[in-house]
Amino acid sequence: MTAVAVSLQDIQDQEICLIVASAGKIREENINLIKMLHSRDNYVLVISLNQPYDTLKRAYEKNGVSMDKVYIIDTVTKYAMGHDHEPVNNCRFVNNPGNLTDIGIAVTVALSSLKGKKVSLLFDSVNAMLIYISSQNITRFIHFVTTKLRLMNFSGIFLAVEKGLDPDVFSHLISFVDRVIDVEEEA
Amino acid sequence: MLRNLLKEQPEFLTPYLLPLLVGMAMFAFTGAVEIVMLIYFPGLRIQDVLLIIILLAGIGAGVIAFFSLRSLLRTEVRLDAILNGSPALQFVIDTDHRVLYWNHAMEIQTGIRAADVVGTTDSWKAVYPEKRPLLADLLLDGDIEKLPEWYKGNISRSHILEGAYETVEYFPAMGKDGSWMYFTAVPVKGRTGKVIGAVETLIDITDRVKADIALHESKDRFLVFIKEAAMRLKTPIEVVEENLALVMKDIEGNETGQDEILLQVTLQIRNLEQIRKNLIELNATITEQAGALSEGSRRLLME
């Protein structure tokens, strides 16, 4: 499915989607998607492998996104700063974006704490994760996360830049999701 | 001339015609000797003449037999030397599918001694666990249409020898890790064109096939490697480029605090460090495959 931007109708409850966008559109799509999910009264769990919490918070607030229904697993702040960030209620800082065990635990804890709510997971992004982890391990990790989401009846959105992925890896990712939405670059 | 004449005769006549001609020649020779002896030695008794004739005929027959036997033995020895000296596995069967020859290479490869198999129809034991016709058996019987059935379609006509066929088969139970065998067989025809047997040659091509498989696997591995390299180098560099472009935008917008800009730039530096580590990790895989490297090359790739 190809669209200029993801619309509300594209995302269904309890569905897992892979959204393919150009590298320049990923951040824009991140904000657009959170707004859409909030309009459905969804709580959004963001796994950020590219933007630090402070940058995301500023971008969300600037675009009118309420932080009340956002929980962020920030894998890069501690990694870049080399020391702990001051504690934040709606964020869990993971030491290293390459530490899949810690990220996995953070996801499990966060999802368990949100049980009973309408939750959507937003994974930003598969391409950024390739800086730290092999494609084989990324595929395994995404399989782990999608399985968890399905067991808990949560929806999930994975952001990726198709151009940056091997077609074999891409087809693996497609097999884990219900729908692929290709966001075209606007002319 | 006689030989040429004999060659022109139908084959079924040869075994009967030859003794008849020899008998007639001996009869003529006996008569001639008897006449000569009676003319030149009229005093000799007829018994003495007959004795001399028998003696001469015996000596003649002995000489002929000696040279014929020697020629036959030489041919036999030469044939044995050719078959047994061949590094290819070879055996020959007659029209009753009985083994005539079983060369030394066959003995070594199959563990079946020539003495145990010659004269039997057990040539299948060389490669199969159960009795079935071999390529030579099928060609001997002219069962060309059955070849695809027995060889699962993997059979072709030889480009070199007319009437010969060839195939390649894998035998998991043969050798240490199984063996790939190339088979070729051809019917052997007599002077008149009648099939009098078949010869089958087997060549162990396991090393060559393994080398081909290794080459294909190596190409596949290399493709997987360069795709992974593209994903772990090109894609991350694009991510960093895009992130730096966003940082520039934030700086230009003048809405972002210095601490946050610093954090974002630091993150991109860490990302670039990680990309360098990825490159070294990927290089390590290459250097493992490449074998010995000069110290300079090793440092360039690994540090």
Interface residues (C-beta under 8 A of the other chain):
Chain A: A23 G24 I26 R27 N50 P52 D54 T55 R58 K62 V76 T77 Y79 A80 M81 G98 N127 A128 L130 I131 Y132 S134 S135 V161 G164 L165 D166 D168 V169
Chain B: K227 E228 A230 M231 R232 K234 T235 P236 E238 V239 V240 E241 E242 N243 A245 L246 E255 T256 D259 E260 L263 Q264 T266 L267 R270 N271 Q274 I275 N278
